[in-house]
């Protein structure tokens, strides 16, 4: 079992930046990849970015590519999401997840954090 705790969310003006953190504890070595998803009010959960624990392969949703960067610190069991040039449409609860593949499919992720709210105002 892996426990995931997100932090770093908040309120930011459009064009600003935030860095989300995900602290993983437990048997993280059992999971190949970590991902970030988000869910806006009234909408389905959507993929944001993913990274492999080992070689650092990354994968981004088209809507965030070039603005968001996912990274990891394997020694600290931490995963980060640097979000730049934020837009109001990025407003959502952001979730960290641990899974078996670097993929946008939520079904491939087995453990989820509780989420952190990001609100972008114009």
FIKEKE-613078 format. One record per residue (C-alpha): z, x, y; residue number from 1; residue in three letters. Coordinates in nm, 2 decimals. Layout:
pz / px / py / n / res
Z / X / Y / NUM / Ala
...
END
This chain:
pz / px / py / n / res
0.00 / 0.00 / 0.00 / 1 / Unk
-0.09 / 0.12 / 0.35 / 2 / Unk
0.09 / 0.00 / 0.66 / 3 / Unk
-0.11 / 0.00 / 0.98 / 4 / Unk
0.03 / -0.04 / 1.33 / 5 / Unk
-0.20 / -0.06 / 1.64 / 6 / Unk
-0.10 / 0.03 / 1.99 / 7 / Unk
-0.26 / 0.10 / 2.33 / 8 / Unk
-0.39 / -0.24 / 2.42 / 9 / Unk
-0.34 / -0.39 / 2.77 / 10 / Unk
-0.50 / -0.52 / 3.08 / 11 / Unk
-0.78 / -0.32 / 3.24 / 12 / Unk
-1.04 / -0.38 / 3.51 / 13 / Unk
-1.41 / -0.39 / 3.41 / 14 / Unk
-1.55 / -0.04 / 3.40 / 15 / Unk
-1.22 / 0.11 / 3.30 / 16 / Unk
-1.10 / 0.28 / 2.98 / 17 / Unk
-0.83 / 0.23 / 2.72 / 18 / Unk
-0.75 / 0.42 / 2.40 / 19 / Unk
-0.62 / 0.24 / 2.10 / 20 / Unk
-0.42 / 0.41 / 1.84 / 21 / Unk
-0.36 / 0.31 / 1.47 / 22 / Unk
-0.08 / 0.47 / 1.29 / 23 / Unk
-0.12 / 0.46 / 0.91 / 24 / Unk
0.16 / 0.51 / 0.67 / 25 / Unk
0.18 / 0.50 / 0.29 / 26 / Unk
-0.09 / 0.59 / 0.04 / 27 / Unk
-0.36 / 0.66 / 0.29 / 28 / Unk
-0.54 / 0.89 / 0.05 / 29 / Unk
-0.64 / 0.59 / -0.15 / 30 / Unk
-0.87 / 0.47 / 0.12 / 31 / Unk
-1.21 / 0.62 / 0.21 / 32 / Unk
-1.25 / 0.47 / 0.55 / 33 / Unk
-1.08 / 0.33 / 0.85 / 34 / Unk
-1.23 / 0.06 / 1.08 / 35 / Unk
-1.17 / -0.12 / 1.40 / 36 / Unk
-1.25 / -0.49 / 1.43 / 37 / Unk
-1.19 / -0.74 / 1.71 / 38 / Unk
-1.16 / -1.11 / 1.74 / 39 / Unk
-1.20 / -1.29 / 2.07 / 40 / Unk
-1.05 / -1.63 / 2.12 / 41 / Unk
-1.25 / -1.90 / 1.94 / 42 / Unk
-1.48 / -1.65 / 1.77 / 43 / Unk
-1.50 / -1.48 / 1.44 / 44 / Unk
-1.37 / -1.13 / 1.37 / 45 / Unk
-1.64 / -0.87 / 1.43 / 46 / Unk
-1.69 / -0.51 / 1.34 / 47 / Unk
-1.65 / -0.25 / 1.61 / 48 / Unk
-1.64 / 0.10 / 1.45 / 49 / Unk
-1.55 / 0.28 / 1.13 / 50 / Unk
-1.49 / 0.64 / 1.02 / 51 / Unk
-1.44 / 0.81 / 0.69 / 52 / Unk
-1.11 / 0.99 / 0.64 / 53 / Unk
-1.27 / 1.30 / 0.48 / 54 / Unk
-1.59 / 1.41 / 0.66 / 55 / Unk
-1.56 / 1.19 / 0.97 / 56 / Unk
-1.87 / 0.99 / 0.92 / 57 / Unk
-1.89 / 0.72 / 1.19 / 58 / Unk
-2.05 / 0.39 / 1.23 / 59 / Unk
-2.06 / 0.17 / 1.54 / 60 / Unk
-2.16 / -0.19 / 1.63 / 61 / Unk
-2.46 / -0.20 / 1.86 / 62 / Unk
-2.26 / -0.37 / 2.13 / 63 / Unk
-2.02 / -0.07 / 2.17 / 64 / Unk
-2.23 / 0.22 / 2.08 / 65 / Unk
-2.23 / 0.48 / 2.36 / 66 / Unk
-1.92 / 0.33 / 2.51 / 67 / Unk
-1.66 / 0.35 / 2.23 / 68 / Unk
-1.57 / 0.65 / 2.02 / 69 / Unk
-1.37 / 0.63 / 1.70 / 70 / Unk
-1.18 / 0.95 / 1.59 / 71 / Unk
-0.91 / 1.05 / 1.35 / 72 / Unk
-0.63 / 1.30 / 1.31 / 73 / Unk
-0.59 / 1.33 / 0.94 / 74 / Unk
-0.28 / 1.54 / 0.96 / 75 / Unk
-0.10 / 1.27 / 1.16 / 76 / Unk
-0.26 / 0.98 / 0.98 / 77 / Unk
-0.38 / 0.84 / 1.31 / 78 / Unk
-0.71 / 0.68 / 1.40 / 79 / Unk
-0.81 / 0.62 / 1.76 / 80 / Unk
-1.06 / 0.41 / 1.95 / 81 / Unk
-1.15 / 0.54 / 2.29 / 82 / Unk
-1.31 / 0.26 / 2.49 / 83 / Unk
-1.50 / 0.34 / 2.81 / 84 / Unk
-1.70 / 0.13 / 3.05 / 85 / Unk
-1.51 / -0.18 / 2.94 / 86 / Unk
-1.66 / -0.52 / 3.00 / 87 / Unk
-1.50 / -0.86 / 3.01 / 88 / Unk
-1.68 / -0.95 / 2.69 / 89 / Unk
-1.48 / -0.67 / 2.52 / 90 / Unk
-1.17 / -0.89 / 2.56 / 91 / Unk
-1.02 / -0.95 / 2.22 / 92 / Unk
-0.74 / -0.87 / 1.98 / 93 / Unk
-0.83 / -0.54 / 1.82 / 94 / Unk
-0.74 / -0.47 / 1.46 / 95 / Unk
-0.72 / -0.15 / 1.26 / 96 / Unk
-0.82 / -0.17 / 0.89 / 97 / Unk
-0.82 / 0.06 / 0.58 / 98 / Unk
-1.09 / 0.02 / 0.33 / 99 / Unk
-1.33 / 0.17 / 0.07 / 100 / Unk
-1.64 / 0.23 / 0.27 / 101 / Unk
-1.77 / 0.30 / 0.62 / 102 / Unk
-1.91 / -0.04 / 0.66 / 103 / Unk
-1.91 / -0.34 / 0.90 / 104 / Unk
-1.82 / -0.58 / 0.62 / 105 / Unk
-1.46 / -0.70 / 0.66 / 106 / Unk
-1.44 / -0.77 / 0.29 / 107 / Unk
-1.45 / -0.40 / 0.22 / 108 / Unk
-1.12 / -0.34 / 0.40 / 109 / Unk
-0.80 / -0.40 / 0.21 / 110 / Unk
-0.52 / -0.35 / 0.46 / 111 / Unk
-0.50 / -0.48 / 0.82 / 112 / Unk
-0.28 / -0.42 / 1.11 / 113 / Unk
-0.13 / -0.69 / 1.33 / 114 / Unk
-0.36 / -0.63 / 1.62 / 115 / Unk
-0.33 / -0.53 / 1.98 / 116 / Unk
-0.46 / -0.74 / 2.27 / 117 / Unk
-0.72 / -0.59 / 2.51 / 118 / Unk
-0.80 / -0.79 / 2.82 / 119 / Unk
-1.08 / -0.68 / 3.06 / 120 / Unk
-1.10 / -0.86 / 3.39 / 121 / Unk
-1.38 / -0.84 / 3.65 / 122 / Unk
END
